[in-house]
Amino acid sequence: MNDPDDNGRSARLAANLARVEERIAGACAAAGRDRAEVTLIVVTKTHPVDDVRRLAALGVRQVAENRDQDAAAKAEQTADLPLTWHFVGQLQTNKARSVVRYADHVHSVDRLRLVSALSAAATARGREVGCLVQVALDAESGTQGDRGGVAPDVVPALADAVAAAPGLRLEGVMTVAPLTGAYAGQPRAAFDRLLEIASSLRESHPAATMVSAGMSQDLEEAVAAGATHVRVGTAVLGVRPGLR
Ligand SMILES: *Cc1c(COP(=O)(O)O)cnc(C)c1O
């Protein structure tokens, strides 16, 4: 964008994107993986819609948000752009109808009630929405994590429910490296565990090939472990104003 209001923002985003691209390519090379096996999703939360436009102009096609209100507004304001929206935040069932309007992928499916709500909403809209089961590697057996996700032993039942739900397509699993528990400070071990979970899921659901893991701080560990999608915010857009 060469408009006078840009103040070098596009150039900054381009430089950040290039650095992230180098990191992904380096991690792929180190792991003996093809660069094409890893998709970069840029997490635009808290940043203005103008940044989404700038990113699109720089070739970004996969974008993510974690709050429905912000995501819905940005998706609507960029409906002219060839973007694919990923929803990655904790999701209330009463937001399901809104989310299925713009999101092609929901990474944060973590309970049966949400599966039902998304299924009803997608069906009503005549859409098929891709779903990933969010895994909380620090959650007690049989429970949900504090920041969303389910304990690993809940994944099969939830995945079966997604696969059986009209309007939903089971695509894989997602995690955020835990801040507490046995995996705190051990992103590589956490992502290795996620890959084990993903691999046993594929025995019953061969099409569930997406493994969404890795953010600005730990994308190398995620790529090394075998992630197919990394979700990067800060390293592309800079530090977010306020905590989210
Ligand atoms: C914000 C967020 C990211 C991106 O985090 P950064 O550290 O800014 O790269 C990735 N995944 C989820 C679920 C997020 O909420």
The ligand as an SDF file (V2000), in Angstrom:
LIG
                    3D

 15 15  0  0  0  0  0  0  0  0999 V2000
   -2.8600  -14.9330   19.9090 C   0  0  0  0  0  0  0  0  0  0  0  0
   -2.8210  -16.3550   19.5240 C   0  0  0  0  0  0  0  0  0  0  0  0
   -1.7960  -16.8470   18.7060 C   0  0  0  0  0  0  0  0  0  0  0  0
   -0.6370  -15.9950   18.2230 C   0  0  0  0  0  0  0  0  0  0  0  0
    0.2160  -15.7370   19.3080 O   0  0  0  0  0  0  0  0  0  0  0  0
    1.5790  -14.9130   19.1190 P   0  0  0  0  0  0  0  0  0  0  0  0
    2.3600  -15.2900   20.3320 O   0  0  0  0  0  0  0  0  0  0  0  0
    1.2110  -13.4760   19.0780 O   0  0  0  0  0  0  0  0  0  0  0  0
    2.2110  -15.3790   17.8740 O   0  0  0  0  0  0  0  0  0  0  0  0
   -1.8530  -18.1760   18.3390 C   0  0  0  0  0  0  0  0  0  0  0  0
   -2.8520  -18.9920   18.7590 N   0  0  0  0  0  0  0  0  0  0  0  0
   -3.8440  -18.5580   19.5410 C   0  0  0  0  0  0  0  0  0  0  0  0
   -4.9080  -19.5010   19.9650 C   0  0  0  0  0  0  0  0  0  0  0  0
   -3.8670  -17.2250   19.9530 C   0  0  0  0  0  0  0  0  0  0  0  0
   -4.8550  -16.8050   20.7560 O   0  0  0  0  0  0  0  0  0  0  0  0
  1  2  1  0
  2  3  1  0
  2 14  2  0
  3  4  1  0
  3 10  2  0
  4  5  1  0
  5  6  1  0
  6  7  2  0
  6  8  1  0
  6  9  1  0
 10 11  1  0
 11 12  2  0
 12 13  1  0
 12 14  1  0
 14 15  1  0
M  END
$$$$
